[in-house]
């Protein structure tokens, strides 16, 4: 497989780790797909059960979808890098949507302050 695919996968993993920090996860320097999937799933559970409003619970649903994409990427690790990259890109898009939803749910305040 081309080194481009490996570089793209590694870049997306770093981006996903950074996005998950915005939701409250601990920073991870060298994340694995399964580790990120488990983190997203745990965060989703916290957001889905929140009593802070429907917007926060909807963010949890998007985190759940991102976790599902990460689990799908994990199933293909090491074999079909283009498929892995597709699932990782989808997870990034879902987390970006969740960030936008969370930003509007907390009245436009900075996510770091949340």
PLY file of the C-alpha trace (Angstrom):
ply
format ascii 1.0
element vertex 114
property float x
property float y
property float z
element edge 113
property int vertex1
property int vertex2
end_header
0.00 0.00 0.00
1.15 3.46 -0.76
2.79 5.51 1.94
0.25 8.24 1.08
-2.54 6.10 2.58
-0.50 5.45 5.71
0.25 9.15 6.11
-3.40 10.06 5.55
-4.54 7.49 8.11
-2.04 8.73 10.68
-3.04 12.35 10.09
-6.72 11.52 10.53
-6.00 9.62 13.74
-4.21 12.65 15.16
-7.08 14.91 14.06
-9.63 12.61 15.68
-7.66 12.53 18.93
-7.62 16.33 18.95
-11.34 16.55 18.31
-12.12 14.12 21.12
-10.19 16.33 23.53
-12.76 19.04 22.82
-15.40 16.71 24.24
-13.47 15.95 27.40
-11.10 13.08 26.63
-7.49 13.06 27.75
-4.90 13.97 25.09
-3.32 10.96 23.37
-0.02 11.22 21.50
-0.10 8.04 19.41
-3.75 6.98 19.23
-4.98 3.73 17.82
-8.31 3.33 16.09
-9.74 1.03 18.75
-8.63 3.38 21.53
-10.34 6.32 19.82
-13.49 4.27 19.21
-13.70 3.29 22.87
-13.12 6.89 23.95
-15.83 8.19 21.61
-18.24 5.53 22.87
-17.58 6.43 26.52
-18.03 10.14 25.83
-21.22 9.44 23.89
-22.67 7.69 26.92
-21.92 10.69 29.11
-23.46 13.15 26.65
-26.54 11.00 25.93
-27.40 10.79 29.63
-26.75 14.46 30.36
-29.47 16.52 32.01
-28.22 19.72 30.37
-30.64 19.71 27.47
-31.59 18.09 24.20
-28.67 19.68 22.31
-26.18 17.94 24.56
-27.98 14.60 24.18
-28.04 15.07 20.38
-24.28 15.62 20.51
-24.07 12.22 22.23
-25.86 10.63 19.29
-23.30 12.09 16.89
-20.50 10.81 19.11
-22.13 7.37 18.94
-22.12 7.51 15.15
-18.45 8.56 15.13
-17.63 5.64 17.44
-19.40 3.26 15.04
-17.33 4.60 12.13
-14.16 4.13 14.19
-15.14 0.55 15.05
-15.72 -0.10 11.34
-12.28 1.33 10.53
-10.75 -0.89 13.20
-12.21 -3.99 11.53
-10.23 -3.22 8.35
-6.96 -2.09 9.96
-3.89 -3.23 8.14
-5.74 -4.71 5.18
-7.72 -2.12 3.24
-6.26 1.29 4.03
-8.51 3.18 1.59
-11.55 1.77 3.40
-10.03 2.62 6.78
-9.37 6.19 5.62
-12.96 6.52 4.37
-14.33 5.50 7.79
-11.89 7.82 9.57
-12.91 10.74 7.35
-16.56 10.04 8.15
-15.75 10.00 11.88
-13.99 13.38 11.54
-17.05 14.82 9.80
-19.36 13.50 12.52
-17.17 14.93 15.28
-17.06 18.28 13.49
-20.86 18.25 13.36
-20.97 17.35 17.03
-18.63 20.28 17.81
-20.95 22.63 15.94
-23.99 21.23 17.70
-22.31 21.45 21.08
-21.27 25.04 20.40
-24.85 26.01 19.68
-26.14 23.95 22.63
-24.02 25.90 25.11
-24.91 29.26 23.65
-21.79 29.83 21.59
-19.41 29.60 24.54
-15.97 28.18 23.90
-15.93 24.38 24.06
-12.86 24.45 26.28
-14.84 26.32 28.92
-17.62 23.73 28.76
0 1
1 2
2 3
3 4
4 5
5 6
6 7
7 8
8 9
9 10
10 11
11 12
12 13
13 14
14 15
15 16
16 17
17 18
18 19
19 20
20 21
21 22
22 23
23 24
24 25
25 26
26 27
27 28
28 29
29 30
30 31
31 32
32 33
33 34
34 35
35 36
36 37
37 38
38 39
39 40
40 41
41 42
42 43
43 44
44 45
45 46
46 47
47 48
48 49
49 50
50 51
51 52
52 53
53 54
54 55
55 56
56 57
57 58
58 59
59 60
60 61
61 62
62 63
63 64
64 65
65 66
66 67
67 68
68 69
69 70
70 71
71 72
72 73
73 74
74 75
75 76
76 77
77 78
78 79
79 80
80 81
81 82
82 83
83 84
84 85
85 86
86 87
87 88
88 89
89 90
90 91
91 92
92 93
93 94
94 95
95 96
96 97
97 98
98 99
99 100
100 101
101 102
102 103
103 104
104 105
105 106
106 107
107 108
108 109
109 110
110 111
111 112
112 113
